[in-house]
């Protein structure tokens, strides 16, 4: 007997690659890529105070070549970022003769990157791209992945996981009142801009009520700014239209941060809330789909990606499936380079391979299958 069934995300999620430990020498030695992407940032991803982990470790391992490199530069914290420039450029120059700096906060950044990817795709079928997200902001990561998923490339993502995230428990407990006030510098200060992503516009044609999914941080200003920008009434009466996704840290000793983020953002017990791994990007996709399904055609859903890098990766893949959803960015006026993250605990790899195959998996969600 023939049966019809709809393909669900659960049927597809296991086909997406897992994050695995990266052994730089084993993976990169003897490899040749067409493009290497990374960012110049202030986050200290050093191993025993010795190196900017992924680029410098690749250079030290040797045997890797890349036709060209683009490293992205932020408009914020320029002096803090510039401290790492020489070491980063030296490392990148060890495996590529073609280095280019690209301002990633410029309005034409997506089109500049798009032109670069389009060019290498005309020069070679299925070019290989390595993307180190270790010091990428959520905004940068989402924009780069949006562009990459438009092309037939083979992609691997590398990530240097921080060993220390600020505030530490001692820092938070000793200044708890300060962390819950907007005046306190903490990990960042103020709100620079709130920008609906032009690359993730969503669909607002139906004049539906708004619902906002917020990935909060240890500073509440940006979450508040996003909620008010989407719908000012939500700041006073959020009801069930503001949904919180609080990160569950990778390390058990950091799980205290869950309650701290709830306290800082004044998340009420009655508010819709999900606790989702900061490290497993697939859990983010599954949770967003769980939130989206009952609200589809009833609300216009907007995502505020203020969470971890792996959560941002999950948001990027979820948005590819659900492009009626909007994404909105909120950048701080300034990051606190001394109170962000330090050192490198682990080095990770996600081998996506041919993005055409990944797109096919995601495109199949919702299709009818003959069984």
C-alpha positions as CSV (number, residue, x, y, z in Angstrom):
1,X,0.0,0.0,0.0
2,X,1.3,3.5,-0.9
3,X,1.3,6.1,1.8
4,X,2.1,9.8,1.6
5,X,4.0,11.6,4.4
6,X,5.4,15.1,4.8
7,X,9.2,15.2,5.3
8,X,9.9,16.9,8.6
9,X,13.0,18.6,10.0
10,X,13.6,15.5,12.2
11,X,14.1,13.5,9.0
12,X,16.8,15.9,7.8
13,X,18.6,17.1,10.8
14,X,20.7,13.9,11.2
15,X,22.0,14.4,7.6
16,X,23.7,17.7,8.6
17,X,27.3,17.4,9.7
18,X,28.2,17.2,13.3
19,X,30.8,19.4,14.9
20,X,34.0,17.5,15.5
21,X,37.3,18.2,17.1
22,X,39.8,19.8,14.8
23,X,43.4,18.5,14.6
24,X,44.9,21.3,12.5
25,X,47.8,19.3,11.1
26,X,45.7,16.4,10.1
27,X,43.0,18.4,8.4
28,X,45.0,21.2,6.7
29,X,48.4,19.7,5.9
30,X,48.4,18.7,2.2
31,X,45.2,20.5,1.6
32,X,44.6,23.3,-0.9
33,X,41.6,25.7,-0.8
34,X,40.5,28.4,-3.1
35,X,39.4,30.9,-0.4
36,X,40.0,31.3,3.3
37,X,37.7,33.6,5.3
38,X,38.3,34.9,8.8
39,X,38.0,38.1,10.9
40,X,40.4,40.4,12.6
41,X,39.1,40.8,16.1
42,X,40.1,41.5,19.7
43,X,38.9,38.2,21.1
44,X,41.9,36.4,22.5
45,X,41.9,32.9,20.9
46,X,45.4,32.0,22.1
47,X,46.8,28.7,23.1
48,X,49.0,29.1,26.2
49,X,49.4,32.8,25.2
50,X,51.2,31.5,22.1
51,X,49.0,31.9,19.0
52,X,45.9,33.2,17.3
53,X,44.8,29.6,17.1
54,X,43.4,28.6,13.8
55,X,45.4,30.8,11.3
56,X,48.7,30.6,13.2
57,X,48.3,26.9,13.9
58,X,47.7,26.3,10.2
59,X,50.8,28.2,9.4
60,X,52.9,26.4,12.0
61,X,51.7,23.0,10.8
62,X,52.7,23.8,7.2
63,X,51.7,22.0,4.0
64,X,48.6,24.1,3.4
65,X,47.9,26.4,0.5
66,X,45.1,28.7,-0.3
67,X,44.7,30.7,-3.5
68,X,43.4,33.8,-1.7
69,X,42.4,35.1,1.7
70,X,39.8,37.7,2.8
71,X,40.0,38.8,6.4
72,X,37.1,41.0,7.6
73,X,37.6,44.2,9.6
74,X,35.0,45.6,12.0
75,X,34.2,49.3,12.4
76,X,34.1,49.0,16.3
77,X,37.1,48.6,18.6
78,X,39.5,49.3,15.8
79,X,42.5,49.9,18.2
80,X,41.8,46.7,20.1
81,X,41.5,44.7,16.9
82,X,44.7,46.3,15.4
83,X,46.8,44.7,18.2
84,X,46.3,41.3,16.5
85,X,46.8,42.5,12.9
86,X,50.5,41.8,12.5
87,X,50.3,38.2,13.8
88,X,47.1,37.5,11.8
89,X,48.5,38.8,8.5
90,X,51.8,37.0,9.1
91,X,50.0,33.7,9.6
92,X,47.7,34.2,6.6
93,X,50.7,35.1,4.5
94,X,52.4,31.8,5.3
95,X,49.8,29.9,3.3
96,X,48.5,32.4,0.7
97,X,50.1,35.1,-1.5
98,X,46.9,36.9,-2.0
99,X,45.5,38.7,1.1
100,X,42.7,41.2,1.1
101,X,41.1,43.2,3.9
102,X,37.4,43.7,3.6
103,X,35.3,46.1,5.8
104,X,32.5,44.0,7.0
105,X,30.3,46.7,8.5
106,X,30.0,48.6,5.2
107,X,26.6,48.6,3.6
108,X,28.0,47.1,0.4
109,X,29.7,44.2,2.2
110,X,27.4,41.4,1.0
111,X,27.7,42.5,-2.6
112,X,31.5,42.7,-2.3
113,X,31.7,39.2,-0.9
114,X,29.2,38.0,-3.4
115,X,31.3,39.3,-6.3
116,X,34.3,37.5,-4.8
117,X,32.5,34.1,-4.5
118,X,31.0,34.5,-8.0
119,X,34.4,35.1,-9.4
120,X,36.1,32.0,-7.9
121,X,33.0,30.0,-9.0
122,X,33.7,31.0,-12.6
123,X,37.3,30.0,-12.3
124,X,36.7,26.6,-10.9
125,X,33.7,24.2,-10.5
126,X,33.0,23.6,-6.9
127,X,35.7,25.8,-5.3
128,X,36.6,24.9,-1.7
129,X,36.1,27.6,1.0
130,X,37.4,27.5,4.6
131,X,35.7,29.9,7.0
132,X,37.1,30.4,10.5
133,X,34.3,31.9,12.7
134,X,36.4,32.1,15.9
135,X,36.1,35.9,16.2
136,X,33.1,36.5,14.0
137,X,30.1,38.5,15.3
138,X,26.7,37.0,14.8
139,X,26.0,39.7,12.2
140,X,29.1,38.9,10.2
141,X,28.6,35.1,10.4
142,X,25.0,35.3,9.2
143,X,25.8,37.6,6.3
144,X,28.8,35.5,5.1
145,X,26.7,32.3,5.3
146,X,23.8,33.9,3.5
147,X,26.2,34.7,0.5
148,X,28.0,31.3,0.6
149,X,24.7,29.4,0.4
150,X,23.9,31.1,-2.9
151,X,26.7,29.3,-4.6
152,X,27.9,25.8,-5.3
153,X,31.0,25.7,-3.1
154,X,32.5,23.1,-0.7
155,X,32.6,24.6,2.8
156,X,34.4,23.8,6.0
157,X,33.9,25.9,9.1
158,X,36.5,26.1,11.9
159,X,36.0,27.4,15.4
160,X,38.3,28.1,18.3
161,X,36.3,27.8,21.5
162,X,37.1,30.2,24.3
163,X,38.3,28.8,27.6
164,X,37.1,31.7,29.7
165,X,33.9,33.7,29.1
166,X,33.4,36.9,31.0
167,X,31.9,37.6,33.4
168,X,33.2,34.7,35.4
169,X,31.0,33.6,38.3
170,X,33.2,35.5,40.7
171,X,33.0,38.7,38.7
172,X,29.2,38.4,38.4
173,X,28.6,37.5,42.1
174,X,30.8,40.4,43.3
175,X,29.0,43.0,41.1
176,X,25.6,41.5,40.5
177,X,23.8,44.9,40.7
178,X,26.2,46.4,38.3
179,X,25.6,43.7,35.7
180,X,21.9,44.3,35.8
181,X,22.2,48.1,35.1
182,X,22.7,49.6,31.6
183,X,25.4,52.0,32.8
184,X,27.8,49.2,33.6
185,X,30.2,48.5,30.8
186,X,30.3,44.8,31.3
187,X,30.9,43.0,28.0
188,X,29.7,45.9,25.9
189,X,28.3,49.4,26.2
190,X,25.2,50.9,24.7
191,X,23.4,50.3,21.4
192,X,25.1,51.6,18.2
193,X,22.6,50.6,15.6
194,X,19.5,48.5,15.2
195,X,19.4,47.3,11.6
196,X,16.9,44.9,9.9
197,X,19.1,42.7,7.8
198,X,18.7,43.5,4.1
199,X,19.8,40.0,3.3
200,X,17.2,38.4,5.6
201,X,14.1,40.7,5.0
202,X,11.4,38.1,5.6
203,X,7.8,38.6,4.4
204,X,5.7,41.4,5.9
205,X,3.0,41.4,3.3
206,X,0.2,40.0,5.4
207,X,0.1,42.7,8.1
208,X,0.4,40.0,10.8
209,X,1.2,40.8,14.4
210,X,4.9,40.6,15.3
211,X,6.6,37.9,17.4
212,X,10.2,38.3,18.3
213,X,12.7,35.5,19.1
214,X,15.5,36.9,21.2
215,X,18.9,35.3,22.0
216,X,19.8,37.4,25.0
217,X,23.3,38.3,26.3
218,X,24.9,39.6,29.5
219,X,23.8,43.1,28.6
220,X,20.1,43.8,28.2
221,X,20.3,47.0,26.1
222,X,20.4,45.4,22.7
223,X,17.6,43.0,23.4
224,X,15.4,45.9,24.6
225,X,16.3,47.9,21.5
226,X,15.4,45.1,19.1
227,X,12.1,44.4,20.8
228,X,11.1,48.1,20.7
229,X,12.2,48.5,17.1
230,X,10.0,45.6,16.0
231,X,7.0,46.7,18.0
232,X,7.2,49.4,20.7
233,X,4.2,47.9,22.5
234,X,6.1,44.7,23.1
235,X,8.4,46.5,25.5
236,X,5.5,47.0,27.9
237,X,3.2,44.1,27.1
238,X,5.2,41.3,25.6
239,X,2.7,38.6,26.3
240,X,3.6,35.4,24.4
241,X,5.0,37.4,21.5
242,X,8.5,37.8,22.9
243,X,10.1,34.4,23.0
244,X,13.5,33.9,24.7
245,X,16.2,31.4,23.8
246,X,18.8,31.4,26.6
247,X,22.1,29.7,25.9
248,X,23.1,26.5,27.8
249,X,26.9,26.7,28.0
250,X,29.0,23.9,26.6
251,X,30.9,23.5,29.9
252,X,28.9,22.3,32.9
253,X,30.7,24.7,35.2
254,X,29.3,27.6,33.3
255,X,25.6,26.6,33.6
256,X,25.1,29.3,36.3
257,X,25.0,31.7,33.4
258,X,21.5,30.6,32.4
259,X,20.0,32.1,35.6
260,X,22.2,35.1,35.4
261,X,21.0,36.0,31.8
262,X,17.4,35.6,32.9
263,X,18.1,38.0,35.8
264,X,19.9,40.6,33.7
265,X,17.2,40.6,31.0
266,X,14.4,40.5,33.6
267,X,12.8,37.5,31.9
268,X,9.5,36.8,33.7
269,X,8.6,33.2,34.7
270,X,5.5,33.3,32.5
271,X,7.5,34.3,29.4
272,X,8.0,31.7,26.6
273,X,11.6,30.5,27.2
274,X,13.8,27.8,25.8
275,X,17.2,26.8,27.1
276,X,19.3,25.7,24.1
277,X,22.9,24.6,23.7
278,X,25.4,27.4,22.8
279,X,27.5,24.7,21.1
280,X,25.2,22.4,19.1
281,X,23.9,24.3,16.1
282,X,21.4,21.6,15.3
283,X,19.5,22.2,18.6
284,X,19.1,25.8,17.6
285,X,17.5,24.8,14.2
286,X,15.2,22.4,16.0
287,X,14.1,24.9,18.6
288,X,13.4,27.6,16.1
289,X,11.3,25.2,14.0
290,X,9.4,24.3,17.2
291,X,8.7,28.0,17.8
292,X,7.9,28.8,14.2
293,X,5.4,26.0,13.4
294,X,2.5,27.1,15.6
295,X,3.1,30.8,14.7
296,X,3.3,30.3,10.9
297,X,0.6,32.3,9.1
298,X,-0.4,33.8,12.5
299,X,2.6,36.1,13.2
300,X,5.4,37.7,11.5
301,X,8.5,36.2,13.2
302,X,11.7,38.2,13.7
303,X,14.9,36.7,15.2
304,X,17.4,38.8,17.2
305,X,20.7,36.8,16.9
306,X,22.6,38.0,20.0
307,X,23.7,34.6,21.1
308,X,26.7,32.3,20.4
309,X,28.5,31.6,17.2
310,X,27.1,28.1,16.9
311,X,23.6,29.4,17.6
312,X,24.1,31.9,14.8
313,X,25.1,29.1,12.5
314,X,21.9,27.3,13.4
315,X,19.9,30.5,12.7
316,X,21.5,30.8,9.3
317,X,20.4,27.3,8.3
318,X,16.9,27.7,9.8
319,X,16.5,30.9,7.9
320,X,17.4,29.2,4.6
321,X,14.3,26.9,5.2
322,X,12.0,29.7,6.5
323,X,12.8,32.8,4.5
324,X,9.5,34.5,5.5
325,X,11.2,35.1,8.9
326,X,13.1,38.4,9.4
327,X,16.4,38.9,11.1
328,X,17.4,42.1,12.9
329,X,20.8,43.1,14.1
330,X,21.7,45.3,17.1
331,X,25.3,46.3,17.5
332,X,26.8,47.9,20.6
333,X,28.5,51.2,20.6
334,X,31.6,49.5,21.9
335,X,32.7,46.0,23.1
336,X,34.8,45.6,26.2
337,X,37.9,43.9,24.9
338,X,39.1,43.2,28.5
339,X,35.8,41.6,29.6
340,X,34.8,39.3,26.7
341,X,36.6,36.0,26.3
342,X,40.0,34.6,26.7
343,X,42.3,31.8,25.6
344,X,41.3,28.7,23.6
345,X,39.9,25.6,25.1
346,X,39.1,23.5,22.1
347,X,39.3,23.6,18.3
348,X,36.4,22.5,16.2
349,X,35.5,21.7,12.6
350,X,32.2,21.4,10.8
351,X,32.7,19.8,7.3
352,X,29.7,20.8,5.3
353,X,31.2,19.8,2.0
354,X,29.0,20.6,-1.1
355,X,26.5,23.2,-0.1
356,X,24.2,22.1,-2.9
357,X,23.6,18.9,-1.0
358,X,23.0,20.8,2.2
359,X,20.5,23.0,0.4
360,X,18.7,19.9,-1.0
361,X,18.3,18.5,2.5
362,X,16.9,21.7,3.8
363,X,14.7,22.3,0.7
364,X,13.1,18.8,1.3
365,X,11.5,19.8,4.6
366,X,7.8,20.1,4.0
367,X,7.8,18.2,0.8
368,X,5.4,15.2,0.3
369,X,7.1,11.8,0.1
370,X,5.7,8.6,-1.3
371,X,6.3,5.7,1.1
